[in-house]
Amino acid sequence: MKTVLCYGDSNTYGYNPSNGFRYPENVRWTGRLQNLLGKDFKVIEEGCNGRTTVFDDPIEGWKNGLIYLRPCLNSHKPVDIVIMMLGSNDLKESFHATPKDIADGAETLVKDIIDFTGNKQGFVPTIILVAPPEIGEDIRSSAFYGHFYENAIERSKQLPELYKQVAERNGCVFVNASEYIKPSVVDSLHLSPEGHGKLAKVLDEAVRNL
């Protein structure tokens, strides 16, 4: 059985923009991916609302993705595949992060996965680096406006090319989520059930093509 660790933020957790709760397992892309891959794979959900790549939230610093990464890898080892989709929360105005800053954060995590697993489990998992969906054009009407401003839209559009470069430098598989999905019109950030379904199919194909 192959272990697939899904490391991400609220769109990996399965945040429902319509009510603020969590989508059921059979709606979340992680749960759907498990169903698509079948019994030969074990899909582990490690999504956390608000998680960043390497940035410390001034109020909730524990959402720094780098801090939890090694304990997470160690808890679930041996890990065969890591699917990482982070970077959306780095676009918050409070971090003042450029697209390159965000891609550098993602690369820090990728390198940490490589270094840590090579030492602790004796082999490096295949890393599928996913550039997150773009911020929606109607962010001004979102409940999260104030954390994210209009400038986050354009910065989010620059992430795929930078993430692709990170993937190429570090031997990762690259997936650009924005080619397939857009955030829900409800809040311009989180995925609709349809978006979760499309992403699951894309990542199922990515895993099977390894």
C-alpha positions in Angstrom: 0.0 0.0 0.0 1.3 3.5 -0.9 0.9 6.3 1.5 -0.1 9.7 0.0 0.2 12.7 2.4 -1.8 15.7 1.4 -0.3 18.8 3.0 -2.2 22.0 2.6 -4.4 24.7 3.9 -8.2 25.2 4.1 -8.8 23.9 0.5 -7.1 20.6 1.6 -9.0 20.7 4.9 -12.2 21.1 2.9 -13.6 24.5 4.1 -17.1 25.1 3.0 -17.5 28.8 2.0 -21.2 28.6 2.2 -21.4 27.9 6.0 -17.8 28.0 7.4 -17.9 24.3 8.3 -16.2 21.4 6.7 -17.3 19.5 3.6 -18.1 15.8 4.1 -15.3 13.3 3.3 -17.0 12.3 0.1 -17.0 15.9 -1.1 -13.4 16.9 -0.2 -10.9 16.4 -2.9 -8.8 14.3 -0.5 -11.7 11.9 0.2 -12.5 11.7 -3.5 -8.9 11.0 -4.3 -9.0 8.1 -1.9 -12.0 6.7 -3.7 -10.4 7.1 -7.1 -7.1 5.6 -6.1 -8.7 2.6 -4.3 -7.4 0.2 -1.7 -3.8 0.2 -2.9 -3.4 3.7 -1.6 -3.8 5.4 1.8 -4.6 9.1 1.5 -3.8 11.1 4.6 -5.5 14.5 5.0 -3.3 17.2 6.6 -5.1 20.4 5.7 -5.2 23.3 8.2 -7.2 26.5 7.8 -4.9 29.5 7.4 -1.7 27.5 7.0 1.1 29.4 5.2 4.3 28.1 3.7 6.8 29.6 6.1 5.2 32.8 7.4 4.2 33.3 11.1 0.6 34.6 11.4 0.8 37.5 14.0 -2.2 36.0 15.9 -2.0 32.3 15.0 1.7 31.6 14.5 1.2 27.8 14.8 -0.2 27.9 11.3 3.3 28.2 9.8 3.6 25.2 7.5 7.3 24.7 8.1 6.8 24.3 11.9 4.5 21.3 11.6 6.0 19.7 8.5 8.7 17.5 10.1 6.4 16.2 12.9 3.8 15.4 10.3 6.2 13.5 8.0 7.6 11.6 11.0 4.1 10.7 12.3 3.1 9.2 9.0 6.3 7.6 7.7 7.0 5.9 5.5 5.4 8.4 3.1 5.5 7.5 -0.6 3.9 10.6 -2.1 3.5 14.1 -0.8 0.9 16.3 -2.5 1.6 19.9 -1.3 -0.8 22.8 -2.1 0.1 25.9 -0.1 0.6 29.6 -0.8 -2.9 31.1 -0.9 -2.7 32.4 2.7 0.7 33.9 2.0 -1.2 36.4 -0.2 -2.7 38.0 2.9 -2.0 41.7 3.2 -0.4 41.2 6.6 2.6 39.3 5.1 3.4 41.8 2.3 4.8 38.8 0.4 5.8 39.0 -3.3 5.1 36.0 -5.5 8.8 35.2 -5.4 8.7 35.3 -1.6 5.8 32.8 -1.6 7.5 30.5 -4.1 10.7 30.6 -2.0 8.6 29.5 0.9 7.2 26.6 -1.0 10.7 25.7 -2.1 11.9 25.7 1.6 9.2 23.2 2.4 10.1 21.0 -0.6 13.7 20.9 0.4 12.8 20.1 4.0 10.7 17.2 2.8 13.6 15.9 0.7 16.2 16.3 3.5 14.1 15.0 6.4 12.6 12.0 4.7 15.9 11.0 3.2 17.3 10.8 6.7 14.3 9.5 8.7 12.8 7.0 6.3 15.7 6.2 4.0 14.1 7.4 0.8 12.5 10.6 -0.6 8.8 10.5 -1.5 7.6 11.7 -4.8 6.5 15.3 -4.3 3.6 16.7 -6.3 3.8 20.5 -6.0 0.5 22.1 -6.7 0.2 25.8 -7.5 -3.0 26.9 -5.7 -6.1 28.3 -7.4 -6.0 31.9 -8.2 -7.8 34.4 -6.0 -11.2 35.2 -7.4 -12.0 38.5 -9.1 -14.8 39.3 -6.6 -12.5 39.2 -3.6 -13.8 42.7 -2.6 -17.2 41.2 -1.8 -15.7 38.2 0.1 -16.1 37.7 3.9 -12.3 37.6 3.9 -11.8 41.0 2.3 -9.5 42.9 4.6 -7.2 39.9 5.0 -6.9 39.8 1.2 -7.1 42.8 -1.1 -7.4 43.2 -4.9 -3.6 43.0 -5.3 -3.7 39.4 -4.2 -5.5 38.5 -7.5 -2.6 39.5 -9.7 0.0 38.1 -7.3 -1.8 34.7 -7.3 -1.6 34.6 -11.1 2.1 34.8 -11.0 2.5 31.8 -8.7 2.2 28.9 -11.2 5.2 29.8 -13.3 7.3 30.3 -10.2 6.1 27.1 -8.6 6.9 25.3 -11.9 10.5 26.5 -11.6 10.6 25.3 -8.0 9.4 21.9 -9.1 11.9 21.6 -11.9 14.8 22.6 -9.7 13.9 20.0 -7.1 12.6 17.0 -9.1 8.9 17.4 -8.3 5.9 16.8 -10.3 4.1 20.1 -11.0 0.4 20.7 -11.2 -1.2 24.1 -11.8 -4.6 23.9 -10.1 -5.7 27.1 -11.9 -5.7 25.3 -15.2 -8.6 23.2 -13.9 -10.4 25.0 -11.1 -11.4 28.4 -9.8 -12.5 29.4 -6.3 -16.1 29.5 -5.4 -18.0 32.7 -6.2 -19.2 32.7 -2.6 -15.9 34.0 -1.2 -13.3 34.0 -4.1 -11.0 31.8 -2.0 -12.4 28.3 -1.3 -13.4 25.6 -3.6 -17.0 24.5 -4.5 -17.9 20.8 -4.4 -17.4 20.8 -8.2 -13.9 22.3 -7.8 -13.0 19.6 -5.3 -14.2 16.9 -7.7 -12.2 18.3 -10.6 -9.1 18.6 -8.5 -9.4 15.0 -7.3 -9.5 13.8 -10.8 -6.5 15.8 -11.8 -4.4 14.6 -8.9 -5.6 11.0 -9.4 -4.1 11.2 -12.9 -0.9 12.8 -11.6 -0.5 9.9 -9.1 -1.2 7.2 -11.6 1.3 8.7 -14.1 4.2 8.5 -11.6 
